Amino acid sequence: MTWAPGIVLRPCPAVADPLEPLTRLPGVADDADAVREALTRVHNHRTNRRGWPATAAEASVRAARASASLDGGSAELPTDGPVDDPVLAGSIRVAEALGGLLSAWRSAPRQALARLHVLAAADLPGVTDDDLGRPRLDAGVGERLDALAGLVTGGTSVPAPVLVAVVHGELLALAPFRSATGVVARAAARLTAVGTGLDPKGLAVPEVGHYRAADEYRASAAAFATGEPDGLARWFAHCAAAWQVGAREGLGIADAAAA
């Protein structure tokens, strides 16, 4: 069976939940459990019981730096003055805005995506004001964004790690905006993790996991976009590994704060 890009997001009369078949792919269910267990350990860390705002803020900065690097930007924050690298500047703006976008993500994901793109792409060369926040008009883009929004707003009951991976992979594959695709996709995945309660305080840094396995990140994302079951399973395996790396990063942040 082959699923073309976006097919997994379209309603199927024979399947009440369009994403349910994904949970039967090899390794997906076990990987989802492993991710949830890893994140539970982060949230149960003694530092994060009360001091989580500080550790979440550090996780957010690390996420922004790693995300920028994956899109070819700098990961280095200046010791003083503004951030000069446009990719990093956009990634930092996105990170700072995520908390305020959570409500919109839960109720109007397309509006939240538009805002994420405005923040991520505002300083990029060649991007005009008319480009900001406006998806491509290519055939099928709007339909697939609507389908994705339907999933985010309650159209599926699959385990949260599966939905997070689908949101991330579908946005990378679809590239609904002409710029800042990666930063937007990773931010949307982070919003989904917070919104579903998978990582409600944003303490993990899966972006570091993606960055440390950057070649596999890009290869498995391309495999997801084919819609082939093996490609989908490869993407979910990569995402699960990245989230577990991100959980260890979160534990390291908490340990350092407790020292």
N, C-alpha and C positions, 0 to 999 in steps of 0.2 A: 504494500500500500504506500502510495506517495502522496504527501500533502504539499501542494504548491504554497508559496509564501502567502500567509494570511488565511489559508483554508481552515486552520485550526481555530480561527477566531470567528468563523461564520456559523450561524445556527444550523443545526442538522436535525431534521425531523425525527431521526431515529435515536438521537442522543440528547437527553435533557440538558446536560452540561457539556458545552462544546470542548472543554479542556479535559474532561474526565479520561478520554483515551490516553492522554499523555502520562497519567499516573501509572499506566500499565506498561510503559516502556521499561526496559531493563535498568535496574538501579535507581530509578527516579524516587520511588516511595522510600527506600532505605536512605537515600541521600537527603531527602526532605526531613526525615527524622533526625539525621545527624546534624543538620543545620540548626534545627530547633533546639536540640540538646546543647549545642555549642553556645547559642545565644542565651539560653537560660542561665548557663554558667556565668556569662558576662553580667547579666542583670542581677544575679544573686551575689556578686562580689560585694564584700562589705563596704567598699568605698562608694559603690553605685547605689547603695540604699538611700543615702542622703546627699552625697556629693556628686550625683550624676550630672547636674548642669555643667560642671567644670569638665568632666571627662567627656561629655557629649560635645562640648565646644571644641575640645582638642581633636576628637574623632572627626568632626566636621571639617576642620582645617586640613587634616591629613587626607581626608577624602577628596577635598578640592584640589590639593596638590597632585595627588595620584591621577585624578581624572584629567586634569590639564595635561599632564605628561603623556597620557595615552593618546591625546589628540595633538601631540607635537608641541605642546607648550612647555614653559619652564615650571619647575617644581620649587624654585627658590623664592622665598619671600624676602623682600628688602628689609634691612634692619630699620630703616626709616624712609619716609616718603611713600609715594604711591607705587602700586604694582605696574611695571611698564609692559610686561608681556600681556598681550590682549587676550590670549587663551586663558592664562591663569587669572587675569582680572575678572573675566567672565565667570570662570568656575568659582571663584571666591564669592562673587555676587550671588550666584545660584545657591551656594551653601548657606549664605547668610539669610536667604529668603525662604528656605524650605519650610521652616516652622510656620510661617504665615501663609503658606500655600496649601497646607494640609487639608483645610476645610474645602477649598476649591477642588483639590484633587479627588476628594471623596464624592463630591456632588457634581462637578463640572470639569472633568479631566482635560477636555480640549482647551478650556480657558487656561487651566494651569500650565499645560504644555506651551501655549502661546506665550505666557509670561516667562516661563523658563527660557524660551528661545530669545526673548527680548533681552533678558539679563545676560545670557551666555554669549550672544553674538554682537552686542552693541558696539564693541570696539574692533571687531574683526575687519581686516582690509577687504574692500570690495562689497561689504554689506551695506545696503541703503536702508533708509527708514521704511521704505515700502516693503522690504524683505522681512523686517523684524516681526516675529510672531505670526507670520502668515504661511500656512502650509502650501506646498506645491499644488498646482491645479491639475496634475497628471491624473489620468483615469485610475480610479481605484483608491487613491490616497485618502480621500474623505471617507469612503466606505469603510476602509480598514481602521481609520482613526475612530470612527463611530463604534465599530465592533469592539475595539480595544477599550473605549470608554465604557461600553456596556459591561465588560468584564470587571473593570475596576469598581464600578458602582453596584456590584452585587450579582453579576451575571454568571458567576461560577462559585463553586464551593470546594475547589481543589485546595490542597495544602498551600499555605502562604508562600513557601519557597518556590513552588511551581509557578504561581501567578507572578511573583517577582521576576523570575527568569523569563516568562513569556513577555511581560511588559518590556523588559530590557532588550530581549532578542528581537521582538517585533519592531521596536522603534529603530534599532540599528539596521534591520533589514529594509524597513520602509523608507527611512531617511526622509521624514515628512517635510523638513526644512532644508534649505540649500546650504546650510552651514551649521556648525556646532552640534552635529548629530550625536557624537559620543557623549559630550557633557550633558546634553539634554536627556539622553537615554539612561545614563547612570543616575542622574538626579531623579528621574521618574521611578527607577527601580528602588531607590532609597526611600522615596515618598511612599511607595507601595509597601515596603517593609515596615515602615512606621505605621501607616494607616491600617494594615491588617493585624497589627499587634505582634508581628514577627520580631521586630526590633523597635518597640514603641518609643524608646528614648533616644534612638539613633546612636548607640554606643559602639557598634561594630564599624569596621572600615573595609568592606569588601573591595573597594576600589584599589586598595593595596594588593589584594589577592589577584585582581585582574592585571595590575601593573607588573607584578612579579612573574606572571605567566603571560606576558603580552602577546607572544606569538600564538600561543594556544587560544588566547582570548579572541584574537582576530580570526583564526582558523575555525574555531568552533562556532563563532557568530556566523561566518559564511556557511557553515554546515547547517545551522538552524535555518538559514534563509532558503535552503533548497527544499525544505519541507519533508525530506526523507527521514524515516524513523531513526536510522542510525545517526543522522546529523542532529536531529532533535535531542536524542539521548546524549550525544557528545556535548552539546551546549549545556544541558542540565547538569551533567557531571562537572563541567568546568565551573559553572556558577556555584554549585554546592561546595566545591573545593575553595573557591574564592571567598565565599561567605565564612567558611571555617577558618581560613587565614585571617579574614577580617575580625572574627571573634577573638582569635588569639591576639590580634593587634589591640582590640578593645581591652582585653585582660591586661596587656602590658601597660596600657595607659592608666588603668585603675591601680595596678601595682605601683607604678611610679608616683601616682598621686598619694598613695598611702605611705610611701617611704619617708 
